[in-house]
């Protein structure tokens, strides 16, 4: 094991990890916003928009992420639409993960008993009050685990963006390998970093889920 190669590459790998975290945070936020809007539209949209959203979801869910990246990076310039590599990365991840997020949110909301909605109408709660006081407290614990799984998948899939020269963690790893000629050491370091990051996210999510469902356990005793 060439420890010197790892030590030499740590600064550039650290910069790459920071770039990955920034990109994934932006993509995760955009995916959650667009996925949430999609979920609401799928439940309330007119038949025309419903068919359009279902078509978009079906196409996106059927395509590999790499194809989406290539379409945005290599095909759009043929139609005079040129996007920078980071923009392509965020847009590709957002378009790809938003339909999954929409299905998670939609399923959680539709799982609420109809009596909950009827009680909200009887009490005269506005739509925003229904979401804030009734829907979200009950659905967030159910949504948290699948949403975190999707976010972990987003982080792992961000490694594909190195193909279109997005200077994230995997791109930095390739540059480090070209400088040190130590692929085993560099890739093992990258794998360990991804594992630690995703394990930390999973651990934090489990703790948050436990806190959010504490009142249910109290009611059972």
MODELLER restraints for C-alpha pairs under 7 A, 6 or more apart:
rsr = mdl.restraints
at = mdl.atoms
rsr.add(forms.Gaussian(group=physical.xy_distance, feature=features.Distance(at['CA:1:A'], at['CA:185:A']), mean=6.64, stdev=0.5))
rsr.add(forms.Gaussian(group=physical.xy_distance, feature=features.Distance(at['CA:2:A'], at['CA:185:A']), mean=6.64, stdev=0.5))
rsr.add(forms.Gaussian(group=physical.xy_distance, feature=features.Distance(at['CA:5:A'], at['CA:180:A']), mean=5.90, stdev=0.5))
rsr.add(forms.Gaussian(group=physical.xy_distance, feature=features.Distance(at['CA:5:A'], at['CA:182:A']), mean=6.68, stdev=0.5))
rsr.add(forms.Gaussian(group=physical.xy_distance, feature=features.Distance(at['CA:6:A'], at['CA:185:A']), mean=6.41, stdev=0.5))
rsr.add(forms.Gaussian(group=physical.xy_distance, feature=features.Distance(at['CA:6:A'], at['CA:186:A']), mean=6.33, stdev=0.5))
rsr.add(forms.Gaussian(group=physical.xy_distance, feature=features.Distance(at['CA:9:A'], at['CA:176:A']), mean=5.82, stdev=0.5))
rsr.add(forms.Gaussian(group=physical.xy_distance, feature=features.Distance(at['CA:12:A'], at['CA:172:A']), mean=6.24, stdev=0.5))
rsr.add(forms.Gaussian(group=physical.xy_distance, feature=features.Distance(at['CA:13:A'], at['CA:169:A']), mean=6.32, stdev=0.5))
rsr.add(forms.Gaussian(group=physical.xy_distance, feature=features.Distance(at['CA:13:A'], at['CA:172:A']), mean=5.61, stdev=0.5))
rsr.add(forms.Gaussian(group=physical.xy_distance, feature=features.Distance(at['CA:13:A'], at['CA:173:A']), mean=6.30, stdev=0.5))
rsr.add(forms.Gaussian(group=physical.xy_distance, feature=features.Distance(at['CA:16:A'], at['CA:167:A']), mean=6.60, stdev=0.5))
rsr.add(forms.Gaussian(group=physical.xy_distance, feature=features.Distance(at['CA:16:A'], at['CA:168:A']), mean=4.59, stdev=0.5))
rsr.add(forms.Gaussian(group=physical.xy_distance, feature=features.Distance(at['CA:16:A'], at['CA:169:A']), mean=3.95, stdev=0.5))
rsr.add(forms.Gaussian(group=physical.xy_distance, feature=features.Distance(at['CA:16:A'], at['CA:172:A']), mean=5.33, stdev=0.5))
rsr.add(forms.Gaussian(group=physical.xy_distance, feature=features.Distance(at['CA:17:A'], at['CA:168:A']), mean=6.43, stdev=0.5))
rsr.add(forms.Gaussian(group=physical.xy_distance, feature=features.Distance(at['CA:17:A'], at['CA:169:A']), mean=4.74, stdev=0.5))
rsr.add(forms.Gaussian(group=physical.xy_distance, feature=features.Distance(at['CA:19:A'], at['CA:168:A']), mean=5.18, stdev=0.5))
rsr.add(forms.Gaussian(group=physical.xy_distance, feature=features.Distance(at['CA:19:A'], at['CA:169:A']), mean=6.98, stdev=0.5))
rsr.add(forms.Gaussian(group=physical.xy_distance, feature=features.Distance(at['CA:20:A'], at['CA:168:A']), mean=4.85, stdev=0.5))
rsr.add(forms.Gaussian(group=physical.xy_distance, feature=features.Distance(at['CA:20:A'], at['CA:169:A']), mean=5.76, stdev=0.5))
rsr.add(forms.Gaussian(group=physical.xy_distance, feature=features.Distance(at['CA:23:A'], at['CA:90:A']), mean=6.58, stdev=0.5))
rsr.add(forms.Gaussian(group=physical.xy_distance, feature=features.Distance(at['CA:24:A'], at['CA:155:A']), mean=6.15, stdev=0.5))
rsr.add(forms.Gaussian(group=physical.xy_distance, feature=features.Distance(at['CA:26:A'], at['CA:90:A']), mean=6.95, stdev=0.5))
rsr.add(forms.Gaussian(group=physical.xy_distance, feature=features.Distance(at['CA:27:A'], at['CA:90:A']), mean=4.93, stdev=0.5))
rsr.add(forms.Gaussian(group=physical.xy_distance, feature=features.Distance(at['CA:27:A'], at['CA:93:A']), mean=6.11, stdev=0.5))
rsr.add(forms.Gaussian(group=physical.xy_distance, feature=features.Distance(at['CA:27:A'], at['CA:94:A']), mean=5.55, stdev=0.5))
rsr.add(forms.Gaussian(group=physical.xy_distance, feature=features.Distance(at['CA:28:A'], at['CA:151:A']), mean=6.70, stdev=0.5))
rsr.add(forms.Gaussian(group=physical.xy_distance, feature=features.Distance(at['CA:30:A'], at['CA:94:A']), mean=6.01, stdev=0.5))
rsr.add(forms.Gaussian(group=physical.xy_distance, feature=features.Distance(at['CA:31:A'], at['CA:94:A']), mean=4.58, stdev=0.5))
rsr.add(forms.Gaussian(group=physical.xy_distance, feature=features.Distance(at['CA:31:A'], at['CA:97:A']), mean=6.13, stdev=0.5))
rsr.add(forms.Gaussian(group=physical.xy_distance, feature=features.Distance(at['CA:31:A'], at['CA:98:A']), mean=4.71, stdev=0.5))
rsr.add(forms.Gaussian(group=physical.xy_distance, feature=features.Distance(at['CA:32:A'], at['CA:98:A']), mean=6.57, stdev=0.5))
rsr.add(forms.Gaussian(group=physical.xy_distance, feature=features.Distance(at['CA:32:A'], at['CA:101:A']), mean=6.67, stdev=0.5))
rsr.add(forms.Gaussian(group=physical.xy_distance, feature=features.Distance(at['CA:34:A'], at['CA:98:A']), mean=5.92, stdev=0.5))
rsr.add(forms.Gaussian(group=physical.xy_distance, feature=features.Distance(at['CA:35:A'], at['CA:98:A']), mean=4.26, stdev=0.5))
rsr.add(forms.Gaussian(group=physical.xy_distance, feature=features.Distance(at['CA:35:A'], at['CA:99:A']), mean=5.94, stdev=0.5))
rsr.add(forms.Gaussian(group=physical.xy_distance, feature=features.Distance(at['CA:35:A'], at['CA:101:A']), mean=5.14, stdev=0.5))
rsr.add(forms.Gaussian(group=physical.xy_distance, feature=features.Distance(at['CA:35:A'], at['CA:102:A']), mean=4.32, stdev=0.5))
rsr.add(forms.Gaussian(group=physical.xy_distance, feature=features.Distance(at['CA:36:A'], at['CA:102:A']), mean=5.71, stdev=0.5))
rsr.add(forms.Gaussian(group=physical.xy_distance, feature=features.Distance(at['CA:36:A'], at['CA:105:A']), mean=6.78, stdev=0.5))
rsr.add(forms.Gaussian(group=physical.xy_distance, feature=features.Distance(at['CA:38:A'], at['CA:102:A']), mean=5.67, stdev=0.5))
rsr.add(forms.Gaussian(group=physical.xy_distance, feature=features.Distance(at['CA:39:A'], at['CA:102:A']), mean=4.55, stdev=0.5))
rsr.add(forms.Gaussian(group=physical.xy_distance, feature=features.Distance(at['CA:39:A'], at['CA:103:A']), mean=6.64, stdev=0.5))
rsr.add(forms.Gaussian(group=physical.xy_distance, feature=features.Distance(at['CA:39:A'], at['CA:105:A']), mean=6.18, stdev=0.5))
rsr.add(forms.Gaussian(group=physical.xy_distance, feature=features.Distance(at['CA:39:A'], at['CA:106:A']), mean=5.08, stdev=0.5))
rsr.add(forms.Gaussian(group=physical.xy_distance, feature=features.Distance(at['CA:42:A'], at['CA:50:A']), mean=5.90, stdev=0.5))
rsr.add(forms.Gaussian(group=physical.xy_distance, feature=features.Distance(at['CA:57:A'], at['CA:99:A']), mean=5.51, stdev=0.5))
rsr.add(forms.Gaussian(group=physical.xy_distance, feature=features.Distance(at['CA:60:A'], at['CA:96:A']), mean=5.91, stdev=0.5))
rsr.add(forms.Gaussian(group=physical.xy_distance, feature=features.Distance(at['CA:65:A'], at['CA:96:A']), mean=6.61, stdev=0.5))
rsr.add(forms.Gaussian(group=physical.xy_distance, feature=features.Distance(at['CA:66:A'], at['CA:160:A']), mean=6.95, stdev=0.5))
rsr.add(forms.Gaussian(group=physical.xy_distance, feature=features.Distance(at['CA:68:A'], at['CA:92:A']), mean=6.09, stdev=0.5))
rsr.add(forms.Gaussian(group=physical.xy_distance, feature=features.Distance(at['CA:69:A'], at['CA:88:A']), mean=6.87, stdev=0.5))
rsr.add(forms.Gaussian(group=physical.xy_distance, feature=features.Distance(at['CA:69:A'], at['CA:92:A']), mean=5.68, stdev=0.5))
rsr.add(forms.Gaussian(group=physical.xy_distance, feature=features.Distance(at['CA:72:A'], at['CA:88:A']), mean=6.24, stdev=0.5))
rsr.add(forms.Gaussian(group=physical.xy_distance, feature=features.Distance(at['CA:73:A'], at['CA:83:A']), mean=6.96, stdev=0.5))
rsr.add(forms.Gaussian(group=physical.xy_distance, feature=features.Distance(at['CA:73:A'], at['CA:88:A']), mean=6.41, stdev=0.5))
rsr.add(forms.Gaussian(group=physical.xy_distance, feature=features.Distance(at['CA:76:A'], at['CA:82:A']), mean=6.36, stdev=0.5))
rsr.add(forms.Gaussian(group=physical.xy_distance, feature=features.Distance(at['CA:85:A'], at['CA:164:A']), mean=6.42, stdev=0.5))
rsr.add(forms.Gaussian(group=physical.xy_distance, feature=features.Distance(at['CA:85:A'], at['CA:165:A']), mean=6.46, stdev=0.5))
rsr.add(forms.Gaussian(group=physical.xy_distance, feature=features.Distance(at['CA:85:A'], at['CA:166:A']), mean=5.34, stdev=0.5))
rsr.add(forms.Gaussian(group=physical.xy_distance, feature=features.Distance(at['CA:86:A'], at['CA:166:A']), mean=5.75, stdev=0.5))
rsr.add(forms.Gaussian(group=physical.xy_distance, feature=features.Distance(at['CA:89:A'], at['CA:161:A']), mean=6.05, stdev=0.5))
rsr.add(forms.Gaussian(group=physical.xy_distance, feature=features.Distance(at['CA:93:A'], at['CA:154:A']), mean=6.89, stdev=0.5))
rsr.add(forms.Gaussian(group=physical.xy_distance, feature=features.Distance(at['CA:101:A'], at['CA:147:A']), mean=6.70, stdev=0.5))
rsr.add(forms.Gaussian(group=physical.xy_distance, feature=features.Distance(at['CA:104:A'], at['CA:143:A']), mean=6.41, stdev=0.5))
rsr.add(forms.Gaussian(group=physical.xy_distance, feature=features.Distance(at['CA:105:A'], at['CA:143:A']), mean=6.58, stdev=0.5))
rsr.add(forms.Gaussian(group=physical.xy_distance, feature=features.Distance(at['CA:108:A'], at['CA:139:A']), mean=5.62, stdev=0.5))
rsr.add(forms.Gaussian(group=physical.xy_distance, feature=features.Distance(at['CA:108:A'], at['CA:142:A']), mean=6.60, stdev=0.5))
rsr.add(forms.Gaussian(group=physical.xy_distance, feature=features.Distance(at['CA:108:A'], at['CA:143:A']), mean=6.50, stdev=0.5))
rsr.add(forms.Gaussian(group=physical.xy_distance, feature=features.Distance(at['CA:109:A'], at['CA:135:A']), mean=6.94, stdev=0.5))
rsr.add(forms.Gaussian(group=physical.xy_distance, feature=features.Distance(at['CA:109:A'], at['CA:139:A']), mean=6.39, stdev=0.5))
rsr.add(forms.Gaussian(group=physical.xy_distance, feature=features.Distance(at['CA:120:A'], at['CA:130:A']), mean=6.50, stdev=0.5))
rsr.add(forms.Gaussian(group=physical.xy_distance, feature=features.Distance(at['CA:141:A'], at['CA:209:A']), mean=5.86, stdev=0.5))
rsr.add(forms.Gaussian(group=physical.xy_distance, feature=features.Distance(at['CA:141:A'], at['CA:212:A']), mean=6.21, stdev=0.5))
rsr.add(forms.Gaussian(group=physical.xy_distance, feature=features.Distance(at['CA:141:A'], at['CA:213:A']), mean=6.67, stdev=0.5))
rsr.add(forms.Gaussian(group=physical.xy_distance, feature=features.Distance(at['CA:144:A'], at['CA:209:A']), mean=6.91, stdev=0.5))
rsr.add(forms.Gaussian(group=physical.xy_distance, feature=features.Distance(at['CA:148:A'], at['CA:205:A']), mean=6.96, stdev=0.5))
rsr.add(forms.Gaussian(group=physical.xy_distance, feature=features.Distance(at['CA:152:A'], at['CA:198:A']), mean=6.05, stdev=0.5))
rsr.add(forms.Gaussian(group=physical.xy_distance, feature=features.Distance(at['CA:159:A'], at['CA:170:A']), mean=5.49, stdev=0.5))
rsr.add(forms.Gaussian(group=physical.xy_distance, feature=features.Distance(at['CA:162:A'], at['CA:168:A']), mean=6.64, stdev=0.5))
rsr.add(forms.Gaussian(group=physical.xy_distance, feature=features.Distance(at['CA:162:A'], at['CA:170:A']), mean=6.08, stdev=0.5))
rsr.add(forms.Gaussian(group=physical.xy_distance, feature=features.Distance(at['CA:162:A'], at['CA:171:A']), mean=4.88, stdev=0.5))
rsr.add(forms.Gaussian(group=physical.xy_distance, feature=features.Distance(at['CA:173:A'], at['CA:186:A']), mean=6.46, stdev=0.5))
rsr.add(forms.Gaussian(group=physical.xy_distance, feature=features.Distance(at['CA:177:A'], at['CA:183:A']), mean=5.44, stdev=0.5))
rsr.add(forms.Gaussian(group=physical.xy_distance, feature=features.Distance(at['CA:177:A'], at['CA:186:A']), mean=6.62, stdev=0.5))
